[in-house]
Amino acid sequence: MRPGVVPLERTREQAEKIDLQVAILDGIMRTWAESLGRARFALIQHEKAYMLIVPFDNRHLELSIETSMSIAEIGRIVAVIENALRQ
């Protein structure tokens, strides 16, 4: 984590709650995949940050991204992650 950035999860309970919620979202994406095809990623735009979730295997990668970053730049991040996961 970058110095000076306050983590979303300040306590173990908050971390567990966030992990559970992301796992539920991951499960929703996998359920929809049965009829829509595999999801490459989920991007949620909040006022203060983007949340990017990239599913792979039976896991997922979570990233928080500053809102100053453009959608095109986020697309490049997704491409880098996908390329790394293929190797």
GUTOR-136688 format. One record per residue (C-alpha): residue number from 1; residue in one letter; z, y, x. Coordinates in nm, 2 decimals. Last residue first. Example, Ala and Ser with C-alpha at 12.3 -4.5 7.8 and 13.67 -1.06 7.14 Angstrom:
2 s 0.71 -0.11 1.37
1 a 0.78 -0.45 1.23
***
This chain:
87 q -1.79 -1.70 0.19
86 r -1.85 -1.64 -0.18
85 l -1.52 -1.46 -0.23
84 a -1.61 -1.20 0.04
83 n -1.94 -1.12 -0.14
82 e -1.76 -1.08 -0.47
81 i -1.51 -0.84 -0.32
80 v -1.78 -0.63 -0.15
79 a -1.97 -0.62 -0.48
78 v -1.66 -0.51 -0.67
77 i -1.59 -0.23 -0.42
76 r -1.96 -0.12 -0.46
75 g -1.91 -0.11 -0.84
74 i -1.60 0.10 -0.79
73 e -1.81 0.35 -0.59
72 a -2.06 0.37 -0.87
71 i -1.78 0.42 -1.12
70 s -1.67 0.72 -0.92
69 m -1.34 0.75 -0.74
68 s -1.13 1.05 -0.83
67 t -0.94 0.82 -1.07
66 e -0.76 0.66 -0.78
65 i -0.78 0.28 -0.77
64 s -0.53 0.01 -0.86
63 l -0.64 -0.34 -0.76
62 e -0.56 -0.68 -0.90
61 l -0.72 -1.00 -0.77
60 h -0.72 -1.30 -1.00
59 r -0.64 -1.67 -0.97
58 n -0.77 -2.00 -1.11
57 d -1.10 -1.98 -0.92
56 f -1.18 -1.60 -0.92
55 p -1.10 -1.32 -1.16
54 v -1.14 -0.96 -1.05
53 i -0.90 -0.71 -1.22
52 l -0.95 -0.34 -1.16
51 m -0.69 -0.09 -1.28
50 y -0.81 0.27 -1.27
49 a -0.55 0.53 -1.21
48 k -0.36 0.84 -1.34
47 e -0.51 0.89 -1.69
46 h -0.58 0.51 -1.73
45 q -0.92 0.35 -1.70
44 i -0.92 -0.03 -1.73
43 l -1.18 -0.23 -1.54
42 a -1.22 -0.60 -1.60
41 f -1.43 -0.80 -1.35
40 r -1.72 -1.04 -1.31
39 a -1.66 -1.21 -1.65
38 r -1.82 -1.55 -1.68
37 g -2.05 -1.61 -1.97
36 l -2.03 -1.47 -2.33
35 s -1.94 -1.78 -2.54
34 e -1.70 -1.98 -2.31
33 a -1.65 -1.67 -2.10
32 w -1.46 -1.51 -2.39
31 t -1.18 -1.76 -2.32
30 r -1.18 -1.69 -1.95
29 m -1.16 -1.31 -2.01
28 i -0.87 -1.36 -2.25
27 g -0.69 -1.58 -1.99
26 d -0.73 -1.31 -1.73
25 l -0.59 -1.05 -1.97
24 i -0.29 -1.28 -2.03
23 a -0.24 -1.32 -1.65
22 v -0.25 -0.94 -1.61
21 q 0.02 -0.91 -1.87
20 l 0.23 -1.18 -1.70
19 d 0.20 -1.02 -1.36
18 i 0.29 -0.68 -1.51
17 k 0.61 -0.83 -1.67
16 e 0.70 -1.01 -1.35
15 a 0.66 -0.70 -1.14
14 q 0.87 -0.50 -1.39
13 e 1.15 -0.76 -1.38
12 r 1.14 -0.76 -1.00
11 t 1.20 -0.39 -1.00
10 r 0.98 -0.09 -0.91
9 e 0.66 -0.24 -1.03
8 l 0.39 0.03 -1.04
7 p 0.44 0.10 -0.67
6 v 0.49 0.46 -0.56
5 v 0.23 0.58 -0.32
4 g 0.37 0.78 -0.02
3 p 0.22 0.55 0.24
2 r -0.08 0.35 0.12
1 m 0.00 0.00 0.00
***
